[in-house]
Amino acid sequence: MRFSILSICISILSFSASAQTVTQKLQKAFTAFEKDTQLSHAISSLYVIDAKTGQAVYDKNSQVGLAPASTQKIITSVTAFELLGKGYKYKTELGYYGKFENGSVDGNLFLIAEGDPTFGSWRWEATKPENIIENFKVAIKNNKIKYFSNYIDLGVAHFVDQNIPDGWIWQDIGNYYGAGVGALNWRENQFDIILSSGSKIGDSVKVASIFPKSIHYSIFSEAKAAAKGSGDNAYVYLPLESFETLNIKGTIPVQENSFKISATIPNPREVFLTELVNSLAQAKIDFGYKDENFVGYSLKTELKRKKPSNSIYTHYSPSLDSIIYWFNKKSINLYGEALIKTFAYEKQGYGSTDSGVSIVKKFWEEKKLDKNELNIVDGSGLSPLNRVTTHAQVEILKYAKTKEWFPSFFNSLPEYNGMKIKSGTIRNVKGFCGYHTAKNGKDYIFSFLVNNYNGSASGLVNKMYKVLDLLK
């Protein structure tokens, strides 16, 4: 018995000494980190806990709200697993209104969309644009329909019309990573622009082509050729007064013949309907209402969460765990904005960002987390207005470890610096948060945020890694 007690005491002392050593090392390293010239006018926060005990290993500024950038996605992800469930699937329903007789519908084709961000995505076979449209076409043909006397109704009035969240900046919202989200999304609300540059620095950059060809925007390039190897510094701007003409500013390297950038689709509903109607026309399925350019559509309020009797096909998205996988692996802002609106849609029947944000804050308040630690305005972290504490992020990561869906969430996190962590980057903001198991078997949960640094992001990242390496 005496030997057992002695062994336990030695183990406790060894554990305390080890923990103290890590704490001391982190203190020394973080003090040096803050004194670096890149941090002369910055504010940083690092919070580390022992994953098994929940005890703080290191805490600096953990109660200070900082812009989290894409590390905010862990908040949206964990909330989604809890509120929606890992098996949750979005639905998009196809059907018709009106009397059907002899291959003709005296009425409208309808489509009810519920905010699916994967609708038309290339990331899954079943969601690829050509496969969705083919399934819709086959469903119409299988019901022996060849003609609709009117046009297409879109049941999208149950989502707010404002696709772009408040707080996003103009430089972002014309580019693929700044695509807004609505009830009906298509091709992840983005399209590709192929650019060609001249042979000399300062030459004009021309638009060679766009994809898909169903995009009909005018694109005006003010971009210039820059030094070889200078990378992609071209940005697409949506004019404030109209979406008809998109402007490209910035630079791409010289001597490029097919340099691809991706821009947002401001009106994905029209692009989807153009592609659908063109495909149906090839199958000799026609509409009575036409103008010279496009089959019209209406946004019917009476379709709100209603299932008409003449439903002929329902498209289901991949399950939530699969959506979260890509959301975190590729940091897809669109998915975060869809999820935040989906919380509101499922809880209140109307999908809006503001309501979704309120639901997130209330959920974590019920879990005893101070709601003021989550001063968020969107679901992705793209807005520079977001403020989150490292304490809140660590508490949410700790909570996730207790849930049965945790393996799916953990698997969604990228690996950086030999650790399972979500990174975040916006201008002068860098962050990492996640999990790590040290060589000695110790499990850590951490969040590390830096705001208002100067100099290169890559240089800062290496210095942040140097601090985090002490957890190895």
N, C-alpha and C positions, 0 to 999 in steps of 0.2 A: 504493500500500500504506500509506504514511504517513498519507494522508487517511482511509483506512478505519479504521486503528487509532485515529486521533484521534476519528473519529465514534463509534466504539464506546465510547471512554472518556467522551466527552461524554454519551452515552446512559446509561451506567452511573451517572455522577454525577448526571444529571437524575433518574433513577429513584430513587436513594438519597435525594436531596433531597426528592423528592415523598413518598416513604414516610416519611421523617423528619418532614415537615410534618404528615402525617396522624396520626402517632404523637403528636407534640407537641400537636396540637389535641385529640386524644382525652384525653390526660393532663390538660390544662387543664380540659376540659369535665367529665371524670369527677370530678376533684377538687372542682369547684364543685357537681356533682350530689350527691356524698356529704355536702357541708356543708349541703344544703338541710334545712329543719326537718322535712320529711316523712321524712327518713332519719336522724333523731336517734338512733333505737335500732334501726336496720336494718343488715343486711349485704347487700352487693351484689357482683356479679361480672360482669365484661365481658371476653370473650376474642374477639379478632378476628385472623384470619389472611389472608394473601394466598392466594387460591384456587389460583393457578398454582404458586407455589413452596412453599406450606405453611408459610412463615415467619410467626412471630407479628408482628402489627402493633401490637397492644396487649394487655396481660395484667394483669388485676387480680383476684386471688382465684380464678384458674381451677382451682385444685386443692381448693377448699373445696366440700364437698357441700351443696347447697341444695335446698329443695323446688322442683321444676320446674313443678308444675301440668301443664297440657296440653302444654307443650313436650316432655314425655316421649313424646308420641305419635310424634315423629320417630324415637325409638329403636325402638319397636314396629313402625313402618312399614318402616323399612329392614331390620330383622331379618326381617320377614314376606316381603319381596321376596326375600331371600336364602334363607330356609329353605323357603318354600312355592313361590316362583316367581310371576311376575305373572299367569300363566294359571290359577292354582289356583282350583278351584271346590268349594264345599261340596256334599254330596249328602244328600238326604232320600229314603229309599226306601219305597215302599208295596207291600204284598203280602198274602198270607194263609197261614195254617197250616191243615192239615186237608184232608179229602177233599171234592172239589167234585162235586156231582151235581144235575142238574135245577135249576140256578139257586141252589143252596144250598151253603154251605160249613159242614161240620161241624167248626167250629173258630173261629179268631180272625182278625180283621183285624190286621195289624201295620204298624208304622211305625218305621223305624230312622232316628234323627236323629244328626247329627254336629256339632252346635254352630253351625249356620248362623245368623249374626246378622241376615241379610237376609230370613229366612223370614217372609213376611207384611208386609214393609216396603212403604211407599207410594212409595219413591224410584225404583223400576223397574216397568215395566208387568208384567213376568213374575212379580214377587214380590208384587204386590198381593194381599191376603187373598182377595178374591173370585175371582181368577184361579187361585190355587193350589188352592183348594177345588173350583172347577169342574173343573180338570184331574184331581184325585183322583177326583171323582165320575164323570167321563167314563171314566176308566180302569177303574173298577169296573163300570160299565154295559157297556163294550166287552167285558169278560170275562164278561158275562151273569150277573153275581152279583146276587142280590136279597136274600140273607139270610145272616147269620152266626149260628151257633148259640150263640156265646159272646160275647166282648166285644173290646176293643182292647188289644193289647200294644204298649208303647212301648219300643223298644230304646234306652234312654238310660243304662243302668247303666255305660257306659264313660266317663261324665263325673261328676265329684264332685258330690254333692248340694248342697253349700254354694255357692249362686249368688253371694252377696255376698262379695267379697274381704275378708280381714282388713285392718283399718286404715281402713275407710270410716267416716264419722261418721253418727250417727242422723239428723241434719237433712238429709242428702243422700239416703239410701237409699229414702225414700218418694217421691222426685220422679223425673221421667223421666230426668234426667241421672245418677241414681244407680241405675238398673235393673241388677240382676244378670243373669248369663248362665249358661245350662245347655246340655245337649245339644239340647233343643228350645226354641227361642225363637219368639215370635209377636208380630207388630205392633211390633217393636223393644221388646217387653216394656213397653209404655206405653199409657195410655189418657187420654182428655180429660175434664176436669170443667168444666162450665159454671157459673159463679157469678154471683149478682146481689147488689148492695149497696144499702143504703138511701140516703136523700137527705141524711142528716146524718152528720158525722164521729162515729164510735163506734157507728153502727148495726150490727146483726148482718149477716153475710154468709151468704146461703143457697145451697144447692146446687140449681141449676135442672134440670140433666140431666147424663148422662154418655154417652160414646161410646167404644167400641161398646156396644150394649145387651146383649151377651153377658157383660158385667162384672156380677157380682152381689155386690159388696161393700157393706156399710153404711158411709156416709161421714158423719162428724160434724164440723160446722164450728164452730170457735171463733174464726174470723177476724172482723175488724172492718173497717168502712169508714174509710178515711183521706182525707187531702186530695186534691182533684182533681189529677191529674197525678203522683201519688206513685208510680205504677207497680206492678209485680207484686212484692209482698213476702209472698206466701202460700206456705207450705210444707206438704207432706203428710207426716205421720208414720205409720210402721207401728208399731202397738202391739207391745211386746216379747213379750207372751204369746200373741198371736193375730193372724192376718192378716184376720180376718173384718170388723173395723171399722177404717177409716182416719180419722185426725184431721187437720183442716186448721187451721193456726194462722197468725197474721200478719195482713197487711192487703192490701186492694185499694182502688183509688180509689172515692169516692162516685159514685152515679148511674150505675152500670154494670149493664146488664141481661143481658149475655151475655159475661162476662169469662172467657176460657179459660185454664186451667192444665193441665199434664199431669203425671200421676202414674205410678209404676211399677206393673206387674202382678206381684204376688208369685208367682203360680202360672200362668205362661203355658201350661203343658201343658193345664190344665183349660179355660182359655178357648178354646184352639185346638180341643180335642176337642168342646166344646159347639157351636161353630160348625160343625165338620165333621159331627157326628152330626145336627144340625138340618137341614143341607143334604141329607144322605143320606136322611133321613126324607121330605123333600119329594119326593125322586126314588123313593120307595117302596123304599128299601134299608134293611133293618131288622136289629136285633140281638136275640138270644134273652135275653141277660142284661140286666136293667134293674133300677134301683131307681126310686123315685118322682121323683128329680131328675136323675139322670145315668147315662149308660152308663159302666160301670166300666172301669178300665184297670189293667194291671200293668206293673211295670218288670222286664223279664226279663233276668237276667244272661247267659243263654245266647245272647241276641241280640248280645252284644258282638262287634262287627266281623265278624259272620257274615252271609252272604247266603243267605237261605232260597231254595229252588228256585222258589217260587211268587211271584216278584217281578213286579208288573204295571205299575209306573210309578216313574220316578226323577226327582225335581225337582232341577235344578242351580241353584246360586246364580249371580249375576253373577261375572265373573272378579275376581281379587284386585286388579288395578290399578283397577278400577271401585269396589271396596269401599274401597280406600285413598283414593280421590278424595273420597268422602263422609266418611270417617273424619277426614281433616284439614280439609276445607273447613268442615264443620259441627261438628267436634270431638265426635264421637259416642263417648261413653265405652263404651257397650255393645260397639262394634266392637273396641275395644282389649282388653276383657276376653275377648271371644270368641277373638281372635287369640292371646293369651297362653296360653289353654287349648288352642288348636289346635296350638301348637308341641308341647305335651306329648302330645296325642292322637296326632299323626302320628309323633312320635319314640318314644313309649313305650307307646302303646295306651290311655292313660287321661288324660283331660283335667282337669288341676287347675292352679290358679293358681300354687301353690308350685313345682311341677315346671316350669311354663312359665317362671317367673322364673329358675330355675336354668339352664335351657337358654339363655336370653338372655345371662345373665352369662358362661356358659361359651363361647358363640359369640364374644363380643367379647374375652374373654381370649385366645382362640386368634388373634385379630387384633392381639394385643400391647397391648390396652387393659387397664389395671389394673381387675380386676373390682370392687374396692372403690370405684371411681368411680361405680359403678351400684348403689347401695343402694336397689333398688326393691322394691315389694311388690305392684304391680298393673301392668296394661298400658296404662292410660289417663292416669295422673297425678292421679286424683281424690283419692287418699289423701294426707293431710298428712304421712304417715310417709316418703314417698319422699325420697331425697337423691341428687342427681346433680351432677356438676361441669360447668361450662361447657366445660372442656377436652374432656371425654368427648363432649358433644353436638357440638362442632365437629369432632372427629375422625370421628364417625359421619357427619356431613354431608359431610365431605371424602371419606370412603370411598364414599358414595353417588354422587358425581360421576364415579367411575371405572367405573360399571356400566352395562350396556346398557339396563337398565330405568329409568335416572335420569330421562328425560323424563316418564315416568308419575308418578314421585315428585314431581318439580319442579312438575308441573301440578297436583298435589293441594294444594300449599301456597297458603293465602290470600294476598291482597295487602293489606298494611297500610303506611301511610306511604310508599307508592310502592315497597315492597320485597316480595319473596317470602319470607314468614316465617310460622312457626307461633307463635301466641300461647298464653299460659297464664295462667289466673286461678283461684286459690282464695283464701280469706280471708287478707288481708295478704300475698299472694304475687302477683307479676306477672313474666312472662317473655316474651322474644321470641328466636327463633333462626331462622336461615335464610341467605339469599344476597342479594347485591346487586352490581350492576355500576355503577360510578361513571361520570360523564360522560366521564372521561378513558380509559375502557375497562378500568380496574382492577376485578378480580373479588375480592369479599370473602366470607368465611364468618364468621359470628359467633353468639355466644350471650350473652344479657344477662338475668340473673336478679336479682330483688330480693325479699328476705324480711323480714317484720316491719316494713313501712313503716306510717306512720299517715296519716290523712286520706283524701281521695277517690282512688279508683282512676283516674278520668279525669285528675285533676291530675297524678298520677305518670306516667301514660302519656305525656302531652305533654312532660314533662321527659325521659323516656327517648327519645322521638322526637328531641328536640333534640340529644341525644348522638349518636344513630345518623345524624342528618342529615349529620354530618361525613364519612360514607362516601360521600356523593353527589358 
